[in-house]
Amino acid sequence: MTPKLHTLDRYLLRQMAPPFIVALGAMLVALLLERLLTLFDYLASAGSSLSTCIKLLTDLLPHYFGIALPASLCIAVFLTVRSMSDHNEIDAIRAARISLIRLSRPFMFVGCGIGLASVLLYGYIQPVARYDYRAGFYVAEHTGWAPHLQAGMFASTSSKAMMTADKVRHGGSTLGHIFIREIADNGTIHLITAERGLLTVSQKHHRTELDLWDGQIVDIPLQTSEHSAPHVTHFGHAVRIIERQNHDTNFRSRGADERELTLFELAKDLRYGVHGIEYRTLRAEFDFRMARALAIPFIPPLAVALAIGGKRRRSIWGLLAVSGILVGFDQILMFGHSLASLGKLPIWLAIWTPEALFCAACLATLLRRSRGSWRRRLLHKA
């Protein structure tokens, strides 16, 4: 009997793998798509490069993995058991005296593995990635000078420089008929005109570059005389580095927000304290992460119990029910985390009570469905 049971485990895991991969990929794409469009639009208008946008999206992946992994596990288990139920495989398994509890065992092992991975994800990867995203966005937003120009508008690029353009396209990055006035340290005035220009953020200089084509530069000395007349220079292509004075592009150090701390750092700060963050806030953050990870192994029993439906009609109520339960539990847990952080509820009531109720409800639902199936079998035999 033992080899057959191991064969059943391998079969169930093979059936679950394809929908899990598809659901995980689809959810990640759906979650990243909206943020991608927002980031791309903002960074393009600010003159940032495509590599900056890709780096910021990479920093967002751990956050969305934390959302997609439990949901994908639930969807994969539900679709696998529903498909087996529609093809009468569940009836054959029950006829072999294998209960739904035994059927859900390999799925729970997968849930335990994902739960352990989630401890690493919630406790270490997400905090660092969250800080990297904030730092990268700060640098992309504040490095250099990326104005939102309008046609005919005068903009100050520094305390001694001003520019305008008659034509502005592509969110202020493509310019036409440009005029720039600069005052050098020795008092010389530089008047620059160009037919067209392009504003981009230089990865080499970490400042805003203004490429100019088909223009001229007029240098007017502070005191004009016969020996120091204005000088005119024509150019086909020139590059100006636009600097923002007195601006610090260094982002703050990691740890000002409790969500940027790893589990070890949270545990250390809980013991010794940290300036600027209260004890209850640290404790709520620590318990919230652990509660989210511990709840994942209990998702497969709920999905198995609600996936078995009627034979003659295929209902989507089971999938809607399990989705609503998971979303509701996650929202309640987040709300409890907020209340515990503010000190309005004790942590055991705000976080661990919903956690215990959810885990108990998942197991109770599977036990009730399993006992119900055995009761129906006995009645059918009688």
N, C-alpha and C positions, 0 to 999 in steps of 0.2 A: 504493500500500500504506500510506503514512503516514496519510492521512485515515481509513482503516479502523481502524488501530491507535488513533488518537485517539478514534474512535467507540466502540471496545471499552472504552477507559479510562472514558469517560463512562458507558457502560452499567454497568460493574462498580461504579463509585462510586454510581450511582443505586440499584443493587440493595443495596449495603451500607448506605446511609444509614438506611433505616427500622429494621432490626434494631439498628443502633448506637444510635440515639436511644432505642428501647424498652429495650434492655439497660442503657443508662446511667441512664435514669430509674428502672427497676426496682431496680437495685443501690443507687442513692442512697436510695431509699425504704426498702429493706430494712436498709441500714446505719444510717440515721438513726432508724428506728422504735424500736429497743431503747433507744438513747440518749435519744430523746424521752420515752419512758415513764419512764425513770429520772429525768431532769431534771425532768419535770413533777411527779412524785410528791414529789421532794425539795424543789423550790422552792415547791410548794403548801403543804407542811407548814411551811416556813419563812416563809410569808406573802408571798412575792415575787409580782410581777405576771406576766401572760402575756407582756408585751413583753420582760421579762428573759429568759424561756425562749426566745423567738424569736431574740433577739440572740445567745444562747449557741449555739443551733443554727446560726445564720448563720456564727459563728466556726468551727464544726466542719466546714462544707461543704468548705473547701479540703483538709482531711485526707482526707475520704472521696472527694473527686474524684481524689486521687492514687491511691486504690485502685481506683476504678471505671473510670477511663479505660483503663488497659491491659486490664483484664478485658473491658470492653465492646468494645474493638477486636478482641480475640481471638474473642469470641462472634460478632460481626457478620461477620467474615471467614469463620469456620467455617461459619455458617449460609448465607451467600451461596454459597460454593463447593459445599457439600453440596446445596443446592437446585438449582444448575446441573448438578451431576453426576446428580441424580435425574431431571432433565428432559433428559438427553442433550446439554446445551449444552456441556459439557466435551469430549465426543467431537467435536462440530462444530468447536470451537476447535482441537483437536488435528489434525483433518483439514485445517485451514487452515494447518498447520505453525507453530502458535503454541505455544510450550512453556509449561510451568507456571511457569518462571522469568519469562517475559514476562507471564503472567497475573497473577502476584503483584506486578508492578511498581507499579501504581496503589495497591495496598494498602500497599506499603512506603513510597510517598510520603506517604500519610496517616499512617503510623507515624512518619515523620520529622517531620511537622508536629506530631503529638501529643508527640513527644519534645522538640522545641524548646519547646512550650508547657509541658511538664513541668519543664524547666529553670527557667522563670519560676515555675511552681507550687511545686516543691520548694525552689527557691532563695530566693524572695522572699515569695510570698503565704502559704505554710504557716507559716514562722517567725513572721511578724507575727500571723497569725490564731491561732496556738497561744498566743502571749503574751496576746492580747486575750481569749481564752477563759479562761485562767487568772485574769487580772485581773478579768474580769466575774464569774466564779464566786466569787472571793474576796470581792468587794464584795457579791454577793448573799447570801453565807453570813455575812458579818460586819457588814453594815450594820444598825443598829438591834438590837432585841431580839425574837427570835422563839422563844419557849419552846415545848417540847413538853409542854403542860399535860395533867394528868389530873384527873378529877373529884375534888374535895376536897383536892387537893394545894396546898400553899403554895409560891409562887415569888417570889423576890426580883427585882424589876425594876431595882433600883438599891440603893445602900447605905442609902437612907432610905425605901424603898418596898417593899411586899409586897402580893401579890394572890392570890386564890383564887376558884374557881368551882365551883358544885355540879354543873353540867352542861357537858360539853366534847364537841364534835362536829367532824367534818371536819378531823382531824389537829391539833386545838388552835386552830383559827382562829375557830370559832363557840362562844360562851360563853353560859351562862345562870346567873342568880342569882349575881352577881359581888359580891365584897367587896374593897376596896382600902384600905390604910392607908398614908398618907404623912406624913412629918415635914418641915415647911418649915424654911428657914434660921433663922427667928426662933423656932423651937420649937413653932409651932402644929401641931396634929395634924389631918389631914384624913381623915375616914372617908367612903368613897364606896361606895354600894351601887347596883346597877342590875339590872333584870330580865334584860336580854340585852346582849351585846356582840359585836364583831367585830374581830379582829386582822388588820391588813393592813400592808404596807410602803408608806409614802408616797413617791411619786416626787418630790413637791415638797419635803418636808423631809428625805428620805433617812434616815428613821428609821421606827420601828414606830408605827403609829397604832392606838389603841384607841377604837373608836366605842362609846358607851354610850347605851342608851335606857331611859327610864322609871325614873329613879333619884333619889337625893338625896345631898347632900354635907353632912356635919356638920363644922363647924370648931370645934375645941376649943383655946382659947388655952393658953399654957404655964402661966399663973397665972389661974385663974378667980376672979371676984369678982362683985359685983353689977353692975358696969359692963362686965364682959367675960364674959358668959355664952356658952355654946355657941350657934352660929348654924347653922340648918338651911336649906338651899337645895334646892328641888325642880327637876328639869329633865326635859324630854322627850327631848332629844338633846344629848350632849356628846362632845367629842373630846379625848382625852388623848394627848400625845406622850411615848412611853416612850423615854428616852435611855439609852444605855450609856456610863457614865463611863469616862474614861481609856482610850478605845479608838481606835486609829488605823486608819482604813479605807483608807489609801493603800497600794496594792500596790507591790511593789518595781519597780525599773526593769528594762527588757528587757535581756537579755544574760547573766543569771546561769546560764542553761542553754544549752549549745551548740546545741540544737535551736531556739532562739529567734533565732539569728543568721542573717542573710542570707549569700549566697555572697560578696559583697564584704566583709562584716564578717569572715567566716571567713578569707578570703584575707589581709585586713589583720592579723588576730590571728595567723595562721600566720607572718607575716613579723616582726611586732613583739612577739608574745606578749600574753597577757592574764592578769590575776591570777585565780586560782581554777580555771582550766581548763588541763589539761595539753596539750602539743603533740600527742601521739598521739590524744587525744580529738578535738581540732579537725580533725586530718587525716583520721581515720576518718569523721567526719561529712561532711566535704567530699567525699571520694571515694565515700561511700555514696550521696549524692544524685546525683552525676554518673553513677554506675554504673546506678542505677535509670532515669534518663532515657535513657542510651545503649542500654539493653536493649530499649526499646519498639519501634524500627523492625524488630527481628528477630522480633517476635511474628507478624506476618502470614505470613512463609514457613513457619513451623511450623504455623500454622492451615491454610494451603492444602494442605500435604503430608498432614496427617492428616484432612482433610475428605473426600477422595476415597475412597469405599468401594466395596463390591460393588454390583452392579446389582440382584440379586434379593433381597437382604435389607438392611434398614437397621439398621446397628449403631450403638450409642451409645458404643462403645469408643473411637472417635477423640476425641469430645468429653471423655470421662472422662480420656483420656490427656493431652490438651493442658491440661486444667484441673489435673491432678495435677502436670504439669511446671511450670506457672506458679506454683502455690502452693508447690511444693517449692523452686523457685529463689528465690522471695521469702523463704521462711523461712531458707534457707541464707544468703542475702545479709544478712538481719537478724542471724542468729547470728554470721556473720563480722564484721559491724560491731561487735557487742558484744565479741567476742574481741579485735578490733583496738583498740577503745577502752580495754580493760583491759591492753593490751600483751602478751597471751598468744600472739598470732600477728602476723607482719608483715602490713602492709596488702595487699601484692601477693598474698599467699597467701590471706588471709581474704576479700578483696573482689574483686580483679581476676582471680584464677584461676577462681572460679565464673562470673564475668561472661564471660570468654573462652570457657569450656567451653559455656556456654549459647548464646552467639551462634554459635559454630562448629557446635554440634549442630543449631540451627535451620536454618542454611544447608545443612548436610550432609543433613538429612532431606529438604529440598526437592530438592536435586540428585539424591539417590538415587531419589526418587519420579519425578522428571522423566526420568532415564535409564531407569528401569524401564518407563515408559510408551512411550518410543521403542523400547525393545527388544521390547516386546510387539507394537507396530505392525509392526516388521520381520518378526517371526515369523509374524504373521497374514498378511502379504502373501506370504511364502514358502509 
